[in-house]
Amino acid sequence: MKKAFNAGLLSAFVAPGSGHFYLKHKRTALVFFSLAVVSLVLLLMQIYQVAQVIALDIQNGTLPLDIGVISAEITQQTQTTIANANELLYGFLLCWLVALLDSIRLGLKQDKLDTQSNR
């Protein structure tokens, strides 16, 4: 149970794929880590684009320097892009969950092989 527990902790609290890396499944670790990073980067790019649009509106004078108006604009802009952002967020979380469960599965498999070889 030691490898499964450690791999699960690494995958849960460090990054998707870190448990696989610990178990020496480096290609799988790279796939999970890459998927997580790509989805996170795409999510952050959407958030950055919304922030840029609002900042340009403030800079051009289209949006007044009133916190209530700016807050309403942020809410409106966010609701426009929320569908894509939710898909990316769910993709990121799904990748993390699958990586966690798979690293525990592989760890249990290795723990079982270790106990059989020690007998």
Jmol script that loads the backbone (N, CA, C; Angstrom):
load data "model"
ATOM      1  N   MET A   1       0.813  -1.206   0.000  1.00  0.00           N
ATOM      2  CA  MET A   1       0.000   0.000   0.000  1.00  0.00           C
ATOM      3  C   MET A   1       0.856   1.269   0.000  1.00  0.00           C
ATOM      4  N   LYS A   2       2.140   1.133   0.263  1.00  0.00           N
ATOM      5  CA  LYS A   2       2.973   2.313   0.381  1.00  0.00           C
ATOM      6  C   LYS A   2       3.092   3.078  -0.931  1.00  0.00           C
ATOM      7  N   LYS A   3       3.374   2.388  -2.032  1.00  0.00           N
ATOM      8  CA  LYS A   3       3.521   3.074  -3.313  1.00  0.00           C
ATOM      9  C   LYS A   3       2.203   3.675  -3.762  1.00  0.00           C
ATOM     10  N   ALA A   4       1.120   2.974  -3.571  1.00  0.00           N
ATOM     11  CA  ALA A   4      -0.194   3.480  -3.966  1.00  0.00           C
ATOM     12  C   ALA A   4      -0.531   4.744  -3.179  1.00  0.00           C
ATOM     13  N   PHE A   5      -0.261   4.733  -1.882  1.00  0.00           N
ATOM     14  CA  PHE A   5      -0.550   5.887  -1.030  1.00  0.00           C
ATOM     15  C   PHE A   5       0.299   7.089  -1.434  1.00  0.00           C
ATOM     16  N   ASN A   6       1.592   6.862  -1.626  1.00  0.00           N
ATOM     17  CA  ASN A   6       2.493   7.955  -2.014  1.00  0.00           C
ATOM     18  C   ASN A   6       2.139   8.508  -3.390  1.00  0.00           C
ATOM     19  N   ALA A   7       1.862   7.617  -4.339  1.00  0.00           N
ATOM     20  CA  ALA A   7       1.502   8.062  -5.696  1.00  0.00           C
ATOM     21  C   ALA A   7       0.199   8.853  -5.665  1.00  0.00           C
ATOM     22  N   GLY A   8      -0.754   8.396  -4.869  1.00  0.00           N
ATOM     23  CA  GLY A   8      -2.019   9.115  -4.739  1.00  0.00           C
ATOM     24  C   GLY A   8      -1.838  10.493  -4.132  1.00  0.00           C
ATOM     25  N   LEU A   9      -1.026  10.567  -3.093  1.00  0.00           N
ATOM     26  CA  LEU A   9      -0.757  11.878  -2.475  1.00  0.00           C
ATOM     27  C   LEU A   9      -0.070  12.827  -3.451  1.00  0.00           C
ATOM     28  N   LEU A  10       0.908  12.314  -4.173  1.00  0.00           N
ATOM     29  CA  LEU A  10       1.607  13.160  -5.143  1.00  0.00           C
ATOM     30  C   LEU A  10       0.657  13.654  -6.227  1.00  0.00           C
ATOM     31  N   SER A  11      -0.156  12.759  -6.751  1.00  0.00           N
ATOM     32  CA  SER A  11      -1.092  13.158  -7.808  1.00  0.00           C
ATOM     33  C   SER A  11      -2.156  14.113  -7.285  1.00  0.00           C
ATOM     34  N   ALA A  12      -2.572  13.922  -6.041  1.00  0.00           N
ATOM     35  CA  ALA A  12      -3.632  14.764  -5.489  1.00  0.00           C
ATOM     36  C   ALA A  12      -3.141  16.162  -5.123  1.00  0.00           C
ATOM     37  N   PHE A  13      -1.939  16.250  -4.574  1.00  0.00           N
ATOM     38  CA  PHE A  13      -1.517  17.531  -4.005  1.00  0.00           C
ATOM     39  C   PHE A  13      -0.392  18.242  -4.746  1.00  0.00           C
ATOM     40  N   VAL A  14       0.302  17.571  -5.642  1.00  0.00           N
ATOM     41  CA  VAL A  14       1.393  18.230  -6.357  1.00  0.00           C
ATOM     42  C   VAL A  14       0.952  18.622  -7.753  1.00  0.00           C
ATOM     43  N   ALA A  15       0.741  17.643  -8.611  1.00  0.00           N
ATOM     44  CA  ALA A  15       0.317  17.915  -9.990  1.00  0.00           C
ATOM     45  C   ALA A  15      -0.141  16.612 -10.621  1.00  0.00           C
ATOM     46  N   PRO A  16      -1.041  16.695 -11.582  1.00  0.00           N
ATOM     47  CA  PRO A  16      -1.411  15.486 -12.310  1.00  0.00           C
ATOM     48  C   PRO A  16      -0.179  14.899 -12.994  1.00  0.00           C
ATOM     49  N   GLY A  17       0.025  13.616 -12.824  1.00  0.00           N
ATOM     50  CA  GLY A  17       1.177  12.966 -13.427  1.00  0.00           C
ATOM     51  C   GLY A  17       2.339  12.772 -12.471  1.00  0.00           C
ATOM     52  N   SER A  18       2.354  13.477 -11.365  1.00  0.00           N
ATOM     53  CA  SER A  18       3.487  13.333 -10.439  1.00  0.00           C
ATOM     54  C   SER A  18       3.499  11.960  -9.777  1.00  0.00           C
ATOM     55  N   GLY A  19       2.334  11.380  -9.533  1.00  0.00           N
ATOM     56  CA  GLY A  19       2.282  10.024  -8.997  1.00  0.00           C
ATOM     57  C   GLY A  19       2.807   9.010  -9.999  1.00  0.00           C
ATOM     58  N   HIS A  20       2.498   9.230 -11.272  1.00  0.00           N
ATOM     59  CA  HIS A  20       3.012   8.346 -12.315  1.00  0.00           C
ATOM     60  C   HIS A  20       4.533   8.462 -12.422  1.00  0.00           C
ATOM     61  N   PHE A  21       5.030   9.666 -12.292  1.00  0.00           N
ATOM     62  CA  PHE A  21       6.482   9.878 -12.334  1.00  0.00           C
ATOM     63  C   PHE A  21       7.157   9.138 -11.176  1.00  0.00           C
ATOM     64  N   TYR A  22       6.542   9.194 -10.003  1.00  0.00           N
ATOM     65  CA  TYR A  22       7.054   8.489  -8.822  1.00  0.00           C
ATOM     66  C   TYR A  22       7.088   6.978  -9.073  1.00  0.00           C
ATOM     67  N   LEU A  23       6.089   6.478  -9.795  1.00  0.00           N
ATOM     68  CA  LEU A  23       6.005   5.051 -10.087  1.00  0.00           C
ATOM     69  C   LEU A  23       6.825   4.653 -11.319  1.00  0.00           C
ATOM     70  N   LYS A  24       7.558   5.607 -11.863  1.00  0.00           N
ATOM     71  CA  LYS A  24       8.423   5.407 -13.027  1.00  0.00           C
ATOM     72  C   LYS A  24       7.651   5.130 -14.314  1.00  0.00           C
ATOM     73  N   HIS A  25       6.470   5.701 -14.432  1.00  0.00           N
ATOM     74  CA  HIS A  25       5.680   5.681 -15.666  1.00  0.00           C
ATOM     75  C   HIS A  25       5.790   7.082 -16.271  1.00  0.00           C
ATOM     76  N   LYS A  26       6.952   7.374 -16.815  1.00  0.00           N
ATOM     77  CA  LYS A  26       7.267   8.744 -17.206  1.00  0.00           C
ATOM     78  C   LYS A  26       6.457   9.238 -18.399  1.00  0.00           C
ATOM     79  N   ARG A  27       6.175   8.383 -19.361  1.00  0.00           N
ATOM     80  CA  ARG A  27       5.381   8.822 -20.513  1.00  0.00           C
ATOM     81  C   ARG A  27       3.959   9.177 -20.099  1.00  0.00           C
ATOM     82  N   THR A  28       3.368   8.336 -19.263  1.00  0.00           N
ATOM     83  CA  THR A  28       2.016   8.613 -18.777  1.00  0.00           C
ATOM     84  C   THR A  28       2.015   9.892 -17.941  1.00  0.00           C
ATOM     85  N   ALA A  29       3.046  10.057 -17.133  1.00  0.00           N
ATOM     86  CA  ALA A  29       3.160  11.275 -16.324  1.00  0.00           C
ATOM     87  C   ALA A  29       3.215  12.506 -17.218  1.00  0.00           C
ATOM     88  N   LEU A  30       3.978  12.419 -18.277  1.00  0.00           N
ATOM     89  CA  LEU A  30       4.106  13.546 -19.198  1.00  0.00           C
ATOM     90  C   LEU A  30       2.778  13.855 -19.889  1.00  0.00           C
ATOM     91  N   VAL A  31       2.028  12.821 -20.250  1.00  0.00           N
ATOM     92  CA  VAL A  31       0.731  13.026 -20.899  1.00  0.00           C
ATOM     93  C   VAL A  31      -0.234  13.736 -19.960  1.00  0.00           C
ATOM     94  N   PHE A  32      -0.364  13.225 -18.732  1.00  0.00           N
ATOM     95  CA  PHE A  32      -1.286  13.849 -17.779  1.00  0.00           C
ATOM     96  C   PHE A  32      -0.857  15.273 -17.437  1.00  0.00           C
ATOM     97  N   PHE A  33       0.428  15.468 -17.220  1.00  0.00           N
ATOM     98  CA  PHE A  33       0.914  16.806 -16.878  1.00  0.00           C
ATOM     99  C   PHE A  33       0.698  17.770 -18.041  1.00  0.00           C
ATOM    100  N   SER A  34       0.969  17.314 -19.251  1.00  0.00           N
ATOM    101  CA  SER A  34       0.787  18.169 -20.432  1.00  0.00           C
ATOM    102  C   SER A  34      -0.677  18.545 -20.636  1.00  0.00           C
ATOM    103  N   LEU A  35      -1.570  17.569 -20.495  1.00  0.00           N
ATOM    104  CA  LEU A  35      -3.000  17.865 -20.634  1.00  0.00           C
ATOM    105  C   LEU A  35      -3.461  18.889 -19.596  1.00  0.00           C
ATOM    106  N   ALA A  36      -3.003  18.718 -18.372  1.00  0.00           N
ATOM    107  CA  ALA A  36      -3.387  19.645 -17.315  1.00  0.00           C
ATOM    108  C   ALA A  36      -2.834  21.048 -17.579  1.00  0.00           C
ATOM    109  N   VAL A  37      -1.588  21.125 -17.996  1.00  0.00           N
ATOM    110  CA  VAL A  37      -0.975  22.431 -18.255  1.00  0.00           C
ATOM    111  C   VAL A  37      -1.651  23.123 -19.433  1.00  0.00           C
ATOM    112  N   VAL A  38      -1.934  22.385 -20.498  1.00  0.00           N
ATOM    113  CA  VAL A  38      -2.587  22.987 -21.668  1.00  0.00           C
ATOM    114  C   VAL A  38      -3.970  23.519 -21.301  1.00  0.00           C
ATOM    115  N   SER A  39      -4.756  22.730 -20.582  1.00  0.00           N
ATOM    116  CA  SER A  39      -6.098  23.207 -20.221  1.00  0.00           C
ATOM    117  C   SER A  39      -6.023  24.398 -19.266  1.00  0.00           C
ATOM    118  N   LEU A  40      -5.063  24.387 -18.351  1.00  0.00           N
ATOM    119  CA  LEU A  40      -4.906  25.509 -17.425  1.00  0.00           C
ATOM    120  C   LEU A  40      -4.441  26.769 -18.151  1.00  0.00           C
ATOM    121  N   VAL A  41      -3.517  26.630 -19.097  1.00  0.00           N
ATOM    122  CA  VAL A  41      -3.035  27.780 -19.870  1.00  0.00           C
ATOM    123  C   VAL A  41      -4.170  28.367 -20.713  1.00  0.00           C
ATOM    124  N   LEU A  42      -4.969  27.518 -21.338  1.00  0.00           N
ATOM    125  CA  LEU A  42      -6.102  28.010 -22.136  1.00  0.00           C
ATOM    126  C   LEU A  42      -7.123  28.730 -21.264  1.00  0.00           C
ATOM    127  N   LEU A  43      -7.362  28.215 -20.070  1.00  0.00           N
ATOM    128  CA  LEU A  43      -8.280  28.867 -19.134  1.00  0.00           C
ATOM    129  C   LEU A  43      -7.742  30.230 -18.714  1.00  0.00           C
ATOM    130  N   LEU A  44      -6.474  30.291 -18.388  1.00  0.00           N
ATOM    131  CA  LEU A  44      -5.873  31.562 -17.978  1.00  0.00           C
ATOM    132  C   LEU A  44      -5.830  32.567 -19.129  1.00  0.00           C
ATOM    133  N   MET A  45      -5.666  32.079 -20.357  1.00  0.00           N
ATOM    134  CA  MET A  45      -5.682  32.983 -21.512  1.00  0.00           C
ATOM    135  C   MET A  45      -7.057  33.624 -21.677  1.00  0.00           C
ATOM    136  N   GLN A  46      -8.120  32.862 -21.444  1.00  0.00           N
ATOM    137  CA  GLN A  46      -9.464  33.442 -21.538  1.00  0.00           C
ATOM    138  C   GLN A  46      -9.686  34.490 -20.452  1.00  0.00           C
ATOM    139  N   ILE A  47      -9.236  34.205 -19.252  1.00  0.00           N
ATOM    140  CA  ILE A  47      -9.374  35.169 -18.160  1.00  0.00           C
ATOM    141  C   ILE A  47      -8.571  36.428 -18.472  1.00  0.00           C
ATOM    142  N   TYR A  48      -7.380  36.254 -19.012  1.00  0.00           N
ATOM    143  CA  TYR A  48      -6.527  37.384 -19.370  1.00  0.00           C
ATOM    144  C   TYR A  48      -7.175  38.237 -20.463  1.00  0.00           C
ATOM    145  N   GLN A  49      -7.800  37.596 -21.443  1.00  0.00           N
ATOM    146  CA  GLN A  49      -8.458  38.343 -22.523  1.00  0.00           C
ATOM    147  C   GLN A  49      -9.596  39.201 -21.982  1.00  0.00           C
ATOM    148  N   VAL A  50     -10.378  38.675 -21.050  1.00  0.00           N
ATOM    149  CA  VAL A  50     -11.458  39.454 -20.442  1.00  0.00           C
ATOM    150  C   VAL A  50     -10.873  40.641 -19.678  1.00  0.00           C
ATOM    151  N   ALA A  51      -9.803  40.402 -18.940  1.00  0.00           N
ATOM    152  CA  ALA A  51      -9.163  41.485 -18.193  1.00  0.00           C
ATOM    153  C   ALA A  51      -8.612  42.555 -19.134  1.00  0.00           C
ATOM    154  N   GLN A  52      -8.036  42.137 -20.258  1.00  0.00           N
ATOM    155  CA  GLN A  52      -7.500  43.083 -21.237  1.00  0.00           C
ATOM    156  C   GLN A  52      -8.603  43.955 -21.835  1.00  0.00           C
ATOM    157  N   VAL A  53      -9.732  43.359 -22.189  1.00  0.00           N
ATOM    158  CA  VAL A  53     -10.841  44.118 -22.764  1.00  0.00           C
ATOM    159  C   VAL A  53     -11.331  45.170 -21.776  1.00  0.00           C
ATOM    160  N   ILE A  54     -11.470  44.789 -20.530  1.00  0.00           N
ATOM    161  CA  ILE A  54     -11.942  45.733 -19.513  1.00  0.00           C
ATOM    162  C   ILE A  54     -10.902  46.818 -19.260  1.00  0.00           C
ATOM    163  N   ALA A  55      -9.638  46.448 -19.208  1.00  0.00           N
ATOM    164  CA  ALA A  55      -8.576  47.435 -18.996  1.00  0.00           C
ATOM    165  C   ALA A  55      -8.525  48.437 -20.149  1.00  0.00           C
ATOM    166  N   LEU A  56      -8.688  47.965 -21.385  1.00  0.00           N
ATOM    167  CA  LEU A  56      -8.700  48.875 -22.534  1.00  0.00           C
ATOM    168  C   LEU A  56      -9.908  49.805 -22.504  1.00  0.00           C
ATOM    169  N   ASP A  57     -11.053  49.276 -22.086  1.00  0.00           N
ATOM    170  CA  ASP A  57     -12.251  50.127 -21.967  1.00  0.00           C
ATOM    171  C   ASP A  57     -12.042  51.214 -20.919  1.00  0.00           C
ATOM    172  N   ILE A  58     -11.385  50.881 -19.832  1.00  0.00           N
ATOM    173  CA  ILE A  58     -11.102  51.884 -18.797  1.00  0.00           C
ATOM    174  C   ILE A  58     -10.097  52.903 -19.324  1.00  0.00           C
ATOM    175  N   GLN A  59      -9.078  52.422 -19.998  1.00  0.00           N
ATOM    176  CA  GLN A  59      -8.024  53.294 -20.524  1.00  0.00           C
ATOM    177  C   GLN A  59      -8.564  54.236 -21.601  1.00  0.00           C
ATOM    178  N   ASN A  60      -9.452  53.748 -22.450  1.00  0.00           N
ATOM    179  CA  ASN A  60     -10.029  54.579 -23.518  1.00  0.00           C
ATOM    180  C   ASN A  60     -11.108  55.521 -23.017  1.00  0.00           C
ATOM    181  N   GLY A  61     -11.552  55.354 -21.800  1.00  0.00           N
ATOM    182  CA  GLY A  61     -12.599  56.209 -21.263  1.00  0.00           C
ATOM    183  C   GLY A  61     -13.994  55.688 -21.545  1.00  0.00           C
ATOM    184  N   THR A  62     -14.102  54.545 -22.203  1.00  0.00           N
ATOM    185  CA  THR A  62     -15.410  53.951 -22.474  1.00  0.00           C
ATOM    186  C   THR A  62     -16.074  53.500 -21.187  1.00  0.00           C
ATOM    187  N   LEU A  63     -15.276  53.064 -20.245  1.00  0.00           N
ATOM    188  CA  LEU A  63     -15.760  52.594 -18.953  1.00  0.00           C
ATOM    189  C   LEU A  63     -15.281  53.578 -17.883  1.00  0.00           C
ATOM    190  N   PRO A  64     -16.222  54.168 -17.115  1.00  0.00           N
ATOM    191  CA  PRO A  64     -15.799  55.140 -16.090  1.00  0.00           C
ATOM    192  C   PRO A  64     -15.096  54.449 -14.918  1.00  0.00           C
ATOM    193  N   LEU A  65     -14.334  55.235 -14.192  1.00  0.00           N
ATOM    194  CA  LEU A  65     -13.616  54.714 -13.030  1.00  0.00           C
ATOM    195  C   LEU A  65     -14.546  54.622 -11.821  1.00  0.00           C
ATOM    196  N   ASP A  66     -15.589  53.847 -11.979  1.00  0.00           N
ATOM    197  CA  ASP A  66     -16.558  53.607 -10.908  1.00  0.00           C
ATOM    198  C   ASP A  66     -16.574  52.110 -10.640  1.00  0.00           C
ATOM    199  N   ILE A  67     -16.331  51.738  -9.390  1.00  0.00           N
ATOM    200  CA  ILE A  67     -16.197  50.321  -9.053  1.00  0.00           C
ATOM    201  C   ILE A  67     -17.468  49.542  -9.359  1.00  0.00           C
ATOM    202  N   GLY A  68     -18.619  50.163  -9.209  1.00  0.00           N
ATOM    203  CA  GLY A  68     -19.884  49.489  -9.510  1.00  0.00           C
ATOM    204  C   GLY A  68     -20.032  49.192 -10.993  1.00  0.00           C
ATOM    205  N   VAL A  69     -19.663  50.157 -11.832  1.00  0.00           N
ATOM    206  CA  VAL A  69     -19.748  49.979 -13.288  1.00  0.00           C
ATOM    207  C   VAL A  69     -18.714  48.946 -13.748  1.00  0.00           C
ATOM    208  N   ILE A  70     -17.513  49.031 -13.200  1.00  0.00           N
ATOM    209  CA  ILE A  70     -16.468  48.072 -13.566  1.00  0.00           C
ATOM    210  C   ILE A  70     -16.868  46.662 -13.139  1.00  0.00           C
ATOM    211  N   SER A  71     -17.425  46.542 -11.955  1.00  0.00           N
ATOM    212  CA  SER A  71     -17.873  45.234 -11.458  1.00  0.00           C
ATOM    213  C   SER A  71     -18.976  44.655 -12.350  1.00  0.00           C
ATOM    214  N   ALA A  72     -19.907  45.493 -12.768  1.00  0.00           N
ATOM    215  CA  ALA A  72     -20.981  45.041 -13.660  1.00  0.00           C
ATOM    216  C   ALA A  72     -20.415  44.598 -15.006  1.00  0.00           C
ATOM    217  N   GLU A  73     -19.416  45.323 -15.506  1.00  0.00           N
ATOM    218  CA  GLU A  73     -18.791  44.972 -16.782  1.00  0.00           C
ATOM    219  C   GLU A  73     -18.031  43.639 -16.673  1.00  0.00           C
ATOM    220  N   ILE A  74     -17.350  43.448 -15.552  1.00  0.00           N
ATOM    221  CA  ILE A  74     -16.648  42.175 -15.325  1.00  0.00           C
ATOM    222  C   ILE A  74     -17.654  41.033 -15.313  1.00  0.00           C
ATOM    223  N   THR A  75     -18.765  41.219 -14.622  1.00  0.00           N
ATOM    224  CA  THR A  75     -19.803  40.186 -14.567  1.00  0.00           C
ATOM    225  C   THR A  75     -20.358  39.898 -15.951  1.00  0.00           C
ATOM    226  N   GLN A  76     -20.626  40.938 -16.719  1.00  0.00           N
ATOM    227  CA  GLN A  76     -21.185  40.756 -18.063  1.00  0.00           C
ATOM    228  C   GLN A  76     -20.193  40.064 -18.983  1.00  0.00           C
ATOM    229  N   GLN A  77     -18.931  40.492 -18.963  1.00  0.00           N
ATOM    230  CA  GLN A  77     -17.900  39.887 -19.805  1.00  0.00           C
ATOM    231  C   GLN A  77     -17.643  38.434 -19.403  1.00  0.00           C
ATOM    232  N   THR A  78     -17.680  38.162 -18.113  1.00  0.00           N
ATOM    233  CA  THR A  78     -17.434  36.816 -17.621  1.00  0.00           C
ATOM    234  C   THR A  78     -18.549  35.871 -18.043  1.00  0.00           C
ATOM    235  N   GLN A  79     -19.784  36.331 -17.969  1.00  0.00           N
ATOM    236  CA  GLN A  79     -20.905  35.481 -18.365  1.00  0.00           C
ATOM    237  C   GLN A  79     -20.861  35.155 -19.849  1.00  0.00           C
ATOM    238  N   THR A  80     -20.285  36.029 -20.637  1.00  0.00           N
ATOM    239  CA  THR A  80     -20.165  35.792 -22.070  1.00  0.00           C
ATOM    240  C   THR A  80     -19.177  34.649 -22.346  1.00  0.00           C
ATOM    241  N   THR A  81     -18.102  34.596 -21.593  1.00  0.00           N
ATOM    242  CA  THR A  81     -17.061  33.597 -21.848  1.00  0.00           C
ATOM    243  C   THR A  81     -17.111  32.416 -20.882  1.00  0.00           C
ATOM    244  N   ILE A  82     -18.110  32.351 -20.019  1.00  0.00           N
ATOM    245  CA  ILE A  82     -18.130  31.324 -18.977  1.00  0.00           C
ATOM    246  C   ILE A  82     -18.305  29.910 -19.532  1.00  0.00           C
ATOM    247  N   ALA A  83     -19.001  29.751 -20.643  1.00  0.00           N
ATOM    248  CA  ALA A  83     -19.228  28.406 -21.190  1.00  0.00           C
ATOM    249  C   ALA A  83     -17.902  27.751 -21.560  1.00  0.00           C
ATOM    250  N   ASN A  84     -17.053  28.454 -22.285  1.00  0.00           N
ATOM    251  CA  ASN A  84     -15.746  27.900 -22.651  1.00  0.00           C
ATOM    252  C   ASN A  84     -14.860  27.700 -21.431  1.00  0.00           C
ATOM    253  N   ALA A  85     -14.935  28.637 -20.502  1.00  0.00           N
ATOM    254  CA  ALA A  85     -14.112  28.545 -19.300  1.00  0.00           C
ATOM    255  C   ALA A  85     -14.522  27.333 -18.472  1.00  0.00           C
ATOM    256  N   ASN A  86     -15.823  27.070 -18.388  1.00  0.00           N
ATOM    257  CA  ASN A  86     -16.281  25.904 -17.629  1.00  0.00           C
ATOM    258  C   ASN A  86     -15.791  24.609 -18.260  1.00  0.00           C
ATOM    259  N   GLU A  87     -15.841  24.535 -19.584  1.00  0.00           N
ATOM    260  CA  GLU A  87     -15.352  23.332 -20.264  1.00  0.00           C
ATOM    261  C   GLU A  87     -13.879  23.102 -19.976  1.00  0.00           C
ATOM    262  N   LEU A  88     -13.091  24.159 -20.014  1.00  0.00           N
ATOM    263  CA  LEU A  88     -11.660  24.025 -19.734  1.00  0.00           C
ATOM    264  C   LEU A  88     -11.405  23.661 -18.273  1.00  0.00           C
ATOM    265  N   LEU A  89     -12.171  24.260 -17.376  1.00  0.00           N
ATOM    266  CA  LEU A  89     -12.016  23.950 -15.955  1.00  0.00           C
ATOM    267  C   LEU A  89     -12.397  22.509 -15.682  1.00  0.00           C
ATOM    268  N   TYR A  90     -13.503  22.054 -16.255  1.00  0.00           N
ATOM    269  CA  TYR A  90     -13.914  20.661 -16.072  1.00  0.00           C
ATOM    270  C   TYR A  90     -12.899  19.707 -16.692  1.00  0.00           C
ATOM    271  N   GLY A  91     -12.331  20.079 -17.825  1.00  0.00           N
ATOM    272  CA  GLY A  91     -11.289  19.262 -18.447  1.00  0.00           C
ATOM    273  C   GLY A  91     -10.066  19.139 -17.554  1.00  0.00           C
ATOM    274  N   PHE A  92      -9.675  20.253 -16.960  1.00  0.00           N
ATOM    275  CA  PHE A  92      -8.535  20.256 -16.048  1.00  0.00           C
ATOM    276  C   PHE A  92      -8.799  19.369 -14.835  1.00  0.00           C
ATOM    277  N   LEU A  93      -9.979  19.537 -14.234  1.00  0.00           N
ATOM    278  CA  LEU A  93     -10.320  18.749 -13.052  1.00  0.00           C
ATOM    279  C   LEU A  93     -10.469  17.263 -13.385  1.00  0.00           C
ATOM    280  N   LEU A  94     -11.038  16.960 -14.547  1.00  0.00           N
ATOM    281  CA  LEU A  94     -11.169  15.567 -14.963  1.00  0.00           C
ATOM    282  C   LEU A  94      -9.797  14.935 -15.178  1.00  0.00           C
ATOM    283  N   CYS A  95      -8.900  15.673 -15.805  1.00  0.00           N
ATOM    284  CA  CYS A  95      -7.535  15.189 -16.013  1.00  0.00           C
ATOM    285  C   CYS A  95      -6.881  14.891 -14.670  1.00  0.00           C
ATOM    286  N   TRP A  96      -7.050  15.785 -13.709  1.00  0.00           N
ATOM    287  CA  TRP A  96      -6.449  15.599 -12.392  1.00  0.00           C
ATOM    288  C   TRP A  96      -7.045  14.368 -11.700  1.00  0.00           C
ATOM    289  N   LEU A  97      -8.358  14.194 -11.780  1.00  0.00           N
ATOM    290  CA  LEU A  97      -9.011  13.063 -11.137  1.00  0.00           C
ATOM    291  C   LEU A  97      -8.590  11.737 -11.773  1.00  0.00           C
ATOM    292  N   VAL A  98      -8.551  11.692 -13.094  1.00  0.00           N
ATOM    293  CA  VAL A  98      -8.146  10.463 -13.782  1.00  0.00           C
ATOM    294  C   VAL A  98      -6.689  10.134 -13.449  1.00  0.00           C
ATOM    295  N   ALA A  99      -5.838  11.150 -13.408  1.00  0.00           N
ATOM    296  CA  ALA A  99      -4.430  10.927 -13.058  1.00  0.00           C
ATOM    297  C   ALA A  99      -4.315  10.395 -11.631  1.00  0.00           C
ATOM    298  N   LEU A 100      -5.101  10.932 -10.724  1.00  0.00           N
ATOM    299  CA  LEU A 100      -5.088  10.482  -9.330  1.00  0.00           C
ATOM    300  C   LEU A 100      -5.508   9.018  -9.231  1.00  0.00           C
ATOM    301  N   LEU A 101      -6.638   8.692  -9.827  1.00  0.00           N
ATOM    302  CA  LEU A 101      -7.146   7.321  -9.750  1.00  0.00           C
ATOM    303  C   LEU A 101      -6.218   6.332 -10.442  1.00  0.00           C
ATOM    304  N   ASP A 102      -5.665   6.727 -11.586  1.00  0.00           N
ATOM    305  CA  ASP A 102      -4.769   5.830 -12.307  1.00  0.00           C
ATOM    306  C   ASP A 102      -3.460   5.622 -11.552  1.00  0.00           C
ATOM    307  N   SER A 103      -2.946   6.657 -10.910  1.00  0.00           N
ATOM    308  CA  SER A 103      -1.698   6.485 -10.151  1.00  0.00           C
ATOM    309  C   SER A 103      -1.928   5.579  -8.944  1.00  0.00           C
ATOM    310  N   ILE A 104      -3.096   5.667  -8.319  1.00  0.00           N
ATOM    311  CA  ILE A 104      -3.405   4.766  -7.205  1.00  0.00           C
ATOM    312  C   ILE A 104      -3.526   3.335  -7.720  1.00  0.00           C
ATOM    313  N   ARG A 105      -4.187   3.165  -8.866  1.00  0.00           N
ATOM    314  CA  ARG A 105      -4.333   1.831  -9.462  1.00  0.00           C
ATOM    315  C   ARG A 105      -2.962   1.218  -9.762  1.00  0.00           C
ATOM    316  N   LEU A 106      -2.102   2.004 -10.397  1.00  0.00           N
ATOM    317  CA  LEU A 106      -0.766   1.505 -10.717  1.00  0.00           C
ATOM    318  C   LEU A 106       0.059   1.243  -9.459  1.00  0.00           C
ATOM    319  N   GLY A 107      -0.107   2.081  -8.460  1.00  0.00           N
ATOM    320  CA  GLY A 107       0.604   1.881  -7.197  1.00  0.00           C
ATOM    321  C   GLY A 107       0.158   0.609  -6.494  1.00  0.00           C
ATOM    322  N   LEU A 108      -1.153   0.343  -6.505  1.00  0.00           N
ATOM    323  CA  LEU A 108      -1.653  -0.897  -5.904  1.00  0.00           C
ATOM    324  C   LEU A 108      -1.114  -2.118  -6.645  1.00  0.00           C
ATOM    325  N   LYS A 109      -1.045  -1.998  -7.954  1.00  0.00           N
ATOM    326  CA  LYS A 109      -0.511  -3.086  -8.774  1.00  0.00           C
ATOM    327  C   LYS A 109       0.957  -3.344  -8.418  1.00  0.00           C
ATOM    328  N   GLN A 110       1.741  -2.277  -8.288  1.00  0.00           N
ATOM    329  CA  GLN A 110       3.156  -2.438  -7.931  1.00  0.00           C
ATOM    330  C   GLN A 110       3.313  -2.950  -6.506  1.00  0.00           C
ATOM    331  N   ASP A 111       2.455  -2.479  -5.586  1.00  0.00           N
ATOM    332  CA  ASP A 111       2.513  -2.978  -4.208  1.00  0.00           C
ATOM    333  C   ASP A 111       2.218  -4.475  -4.169  1.00  0.00           C
ATOM    334  N   LYS A 112       1.248  -4.916  -4.950  1.00  0.00           N
ATOM    335  CA  LYS A 112       0.891  -6.335  -4.996  1.00  0.00           C
ATOM    336  C   LYS A 112       2.054  -7.160  -5.544  1.00  0.00           C
ATOM    337  N   LEU A 113       2.699  -6.659  -6.611  1.00  0.00           N
ATOM    338  CA  LEU A 113       3.855  -7.360  -7.164  1.00  0.00           C
ATOM    339  C   LEU A 113       5.015  -7.411  -6.172  1.00  0.00           C
ATOM    340  N   ASP A 114       5.208  -6.329  -5.411  1.00  0.00           N
ATOM    341  CA  ASP A 114       6.277  -6.293  -4.418  1.00  0.00           C
ATOM    342  C   ASP A 114       6.035  -7.304  -3.298  1.00  0.00           C
ATOM    343  N   THR A 115       4.788  -7.419  -2.848  1.00  0.00           N
ATOM    344  CA  THR A 115       4.502  -8.378  -1.771  1.00  0.00           C
ATOM    345  C   THR A 115       4.636  -9.817  -2.266  1.00  0.00           C
ATOM    346  N   GLN A 116       4.281 -10.058  -3.533  1.00  0.00           N
ATOM    347  CA  GLN A 116       4.429 -11.395  -4.083  1.00  0.00           C
ATOM    348  C   GLN A 116       5.890 -11.763  -4.270  1.00  0.00           C
ATOM    349  N   SER A 117       6.727 -10.819  -4.645  1.00  0.00           N
ATOM    350  CA  SER A 117       8.143 -11.122  -4.852  1.00  0.00           C
ATOM    351  C   SER A 117       8.887 -11.276  -3.516  1.00  0.00           C
ATOM    352  N   ASN A 118       8.364 -10.700  -2.446  1.00  0.00           N
ATOM    353  CA  ASN A 118       8.999 -10.818  -1.129  1.00  0.00           C
ATOM    354  C   ASN A 118       8.666 -12.145  -0.442  1.00  0.00           C
ATOM    355  N   ARG A 119       7.701 -12.860  -0.949  1.00  0.00           N
ATOM    356  CA  ARG A 119       7.314 -14.138  -0.304  1.00  0.00           C
ATOM    357  C   ARG A 119       8.211 -15.225  -0.706  1.00  0.00           C
TER     358      ARG A 119
END
end "model"
wireframe off; spacefill off
backbone 0.3
color backbone group
